[in-house]
Amino acid sequence: MFYGMLVPALSAIFIIIVGNKLLAGQVDRGSMAYLLTAPVRRLTVTLTQTLYFIGALVVTFGSMTVTSLLVNHYAEAGFAKKILVELNFGALAIAFAFAGIMFLASGVFNLSKLSLGTGGVLILAFILLAVIASFANYGVSGLDDVQHLTIVSLFDYKDVMAQGDAWQGKLAILGGLGAVCFAGATSPLTKRIYRYKN
């Protein structure tokens, strides 16, 4: 349950806040216009922000992996190291997909309220649908199909725990979604002129 719901929800909060501030937030504050007065292309700025965002996620989940392995070892919890690594990798994949969605919204819209109103609301909707679908595990009928409405279900932590192989293809979809969204945020199609607004 920790990896299936809590980790995606907590990472979503971080992703929404940071993803909004990286591009749209800078436009709101006027710092993007200041950056672009220097001999720096917007693509360079966007790629730098992309690397920072992805790097922050890798460091976060890398630290979480090391911590879980250490706790598992010293507390003698008995979890297989391979399972812990795969669970954290899956959590990183769903966070990467969320980050791509938020970064794309932040790149397309030049106002924080529009960025939050699209990317932020979509991510929160995915989390809410995952929470609703989780009640199917407790005998609530009619909620089995709800899990197909959220990308959170692509992180099949139960299959990871059971040492299956279906989870790998699902994580590939999450990785592809994140990559497409990040590429969309840096593409010329989202290029626009930012002006400082009082």
C-alpha positions as CSV (number, residue, x, y, z in Angstrom):
1,M,0.0,0.0,0.0
2,F,2.9,2.3,0.7
3,Y,4.3,2.0,-2.8
4,G,0.9,1.7,-4.4
5,M,-0.6,4.9,-3.1
6,L,1.4,6.9,-0.6
7,V,4.6,7.2,-2.7
8,P,2.8,8.4,-5.9
9,A,0.7,10.8,-3.8
10,L,3.6,12.4,-2.0
11,S,5.7,12.6,-5.1
12,A,2.8,14.2,-7.0
13,I,2.7,17.1,-4.5
14,F,6.4,17.7,-5.0
15,I,6.1,17.4,-8.8
16,I,3.1,19.8,-9.1
17,I,4.9,22.5,-7.0
18,V,8.3,22.2,-8.6
19,G,7.0,21.6,-12.2
20,N,4.9,24.7,-12.1
21,K,7.7,26.9,-10.8
22,L,10.3,25.8,-13.4
23,L,8.7,27.5,-16.4
24,A,5.3,29.0,-15.9
25,G,6.3,30.3,-12.4
26,Q,9.3,32.1,-13.9
27,V,7.2,33.8,-16.5
28,D,4.8,35.0,-13.7
29,R,7.7,36.5,-11.8
30,G,9.3,38.0,-14.8
31,S,12.5,36.1,-14.3
32,M,12.1,34.2,-17.7
33,A,12.1,37.5,-19.5
34,Y,15.2,38.5,-17.6
35,L,16.9,35.2,-18.6
36,L,16.1,35.6,-22.2
37,T,17.6,39.1,-22.4
38,A,20.9,37.3,-22.0
39,P,22.4,35.5,-25.0
40,V,20.7,32.3,-24.0
41,R,18.1,30.5,-26.1
42,R,14.8,29.4,-24.6
43,L,15.6,25.9,-25.6
44,T,18.8,25.9,-23.5
45,V,16.8,27.2,-20.5
46,T,14.1,24.6,-21.0
47,L,16.6,21.7,-21.4
48,T,18.5,22.9,-18.2
49,Q,15.2,22.9,-16.3
50,T,14.4,19.4,-17.7
51,L,17.7,18.0,-16.5
52,Y,17.2,19.6,-13.1
53,F,13.7,18.2,-12.7
54,I,14.7,14.6,-13.8
55,G,17.9,14.8,-11.7
56,A,15.9,15.8,-8.6
57,L,13.7,12.8,-9.1
58,V,16.6,10.4,-9.6
59,V,18.4,11.7,-6.5
60,T,15.2,11.5,-4.5
61,F,14.3,7.9,-5.4
62,G,17.9,6.8,-5.4
63,S,18.2,8.0,-1.8
64,M,14.9,6.2,-1.0
65,T,16.2,3.0,-2.5
66,V,19.5,3.2,-0.5
67,T,17.5,4.0,2.7
68,S,15.1,1.1,2.2
69,L,17.9,-1.3,1.6
70,L,19.7,-0.2,4.7
71,V,16.6,-0.4,6.9
72,N,15.8,-3.8,5.4
73,H,19.3,-5.0,6.2
74,Y,19.7,-3.7,9.7
75,A,16.1,-4.2,10.8
76,E,16.2,-7.7,9.3
77,A,12.8,-7.1,7.6
78,G,13.4,-10.0,5.2
79,F,12.5,-8.3,1.9
80,A,14.5,-9.4,-1.1
81,K,16.9,-6.7,-2.3
82,K,15.7,-7.2,-5.9
83,I,12.1,-6.5,-4.9
84,L,13.0,-3.3,-3.0
85,V,15.0,-2.0,-6.0
86,E,12.2,-2.8,-8.4
87,L,9.6,-1.2,-6.2
88,N,11.6,2.0,-6.0
89,F,12.3,1.9,-9.8
90,G,8.5,1.6,-10.4
91,A,7.9,4.5,-8.1
92,L,10.4,6.6,-10.0
93,A,8.6,5.6,-13.3
94,I,5.2,6.9,-12.1
95,A,6.9,10.1,-10.8
96,F,8.7,10.6,-14.1
97,A,5.4,10.3,-16.0
98,F,3.7,12.8,-13.6
99,A,6.7,15.2,-13.9
100,G,6.5,15.0,-17.7
101,I,2.8,15.9,-17.6
102,M,3.4,18.8,-15.3
103,F,6.4,20.1,-17.2
104,L,4.5,20.0,-20.4
105,A,1.7,22.0,-18.9
106,S,4.2,24.5,-17.5
107,G,5.9,24.8,-20.9
108,V,2.7,25.2,-22.9
109,F,1.0,27.8,-20.7
110,N,2.8,30.9,-19.5
111,L,0.7,31.5,-16.4
112,S,0.9,29.5,-13.2
113,K,-2.9,29.3,-12.9
114,L,-3.2,27.7,-16.3
115,S,-0.4,25.3,-15.7
116,L,-1.8,24.2,-12.3
117,G,-5.3,24.1,-13.8
118,T,-4.3,21.6,-16.4
119,G,-1.2,19.6,-15.4
120,G,-1.8,19.9,-11.7
121,V,-5.5,19.0,-11.9
122,L,-4.8,16.1,-14.2
123,I,-2.2,14.6,-11.8
124,L,-4.5,15.0,-8.8
125,A,-7.4,13.4,-10.8
126,F,-5.1,10.4,-11.5
127,I,-4.3,10.1,-7.8
128,L,-8.0,10.5,-6.8
129,L,-9.1,7.8,-9.2
130,A,-6.4,5.5,-7.9
131,V,-7.7,6.1,-4.3
132,I,-11.2,5.3,-5.4
133,A,-10.1,2.2,-7.3
134,S,-8.2,0.9,-4.2
135,F,-11.5,0.3,-2.4
136,A,-12.1,-2.6,-4.8
137,N,-9.4,-4.4,-2.8
138,Y,-11.6,-4.2,0.2
139,G,-14.7,-5.7,-1.3
140,V,-16.4,-2.6,-2.8
141,S,-18.1,-3.8,-5.9
142,G,-18.2,-1.9,-9.2
143,L,-14.8,-0.2,-8.8
144,D,-12.6,-2.7,-10.6
145,D,-12.8,-0.8,-13.9
146,V,-11.9,2.6,-12.3
147,Q,-8.3,1.5,-12.1
148,H,-8.1,1.6,-15.9
149,L,-8.8,5.3,-15.8
150,T,-5.6,6.3,-14.1
151,I,-1.9,5.9,-15.1
152,V,-1.1,5.0,-11.4
153,S,-2.4,1.5,-12.2
154,L,0.5,1.1,-14.6
155,F,2.8,0.8,-11.5
156,D,1.8,-2.8,-10.7
157,Y,3.5,-3.1,-7.4
158,K,1.6,-6.4,-6.7
159,D,3.2,-8.0,-9.7
160,V,6.6,-6.7,-8.6
161,M,6.0,-8.3,-5.1
162,A,5.0,-11.6,-6.8
163,Q,8.1,-11.5,-9.0
164,G,6.1,-11.5,-12.2
165,D,7.1,-9.8,-15.4
166,A,4.0,-7.9,-16.5
167,W,5.1,-4.8,-14.6
168,Q,8.0,-4.2,-16.9
169,G,5.9,-3.4,-19.9
170,K,3.6,-1.2,-17.9
171,L,6.6,0.8,-16.6
172,A,7.9,1.2,-20.2
173,I,4.6,2.9,-21.0
174,L,5.1,5.3,-18.1
175,G,8.6,6.0,-19.2
176,G,7.4,6.6,-22.8
177,L,4.7,9.0,-21.6
178,G,7.1,11.0,-19.5
179,A,9.7,11.2,-22.3
180,V,7.0,12.4,-24.8
181,C,5.8,15.0,-22.4
182,F,9.3,16.3,-21.7
183,A,10.1,16.4,-25.4
184,G,6.9,18.2,-26.1
185,A,7.8,20.9,-23.5
186,T,11.1,21.5,-25.2
187,S,9.9,21.4,-28.8
188,P,9.6,24.4,-31.1
189,L,5.8,23.9,-31.1
190,T,5.7,25.2,-27.5
191,K,8.0,28.1,-28.2
192,R,6.6,31.5,-27.4
193,I,7.8,35.0,-26.6
194,Y,7.8,35.7,-22.9
195,R,7.4,39.3,-21.9
196,Y,7.6,40.7,-18.4
197,K,4.1,41.7,-17.2
198,N,3.6,44.2,-14.4
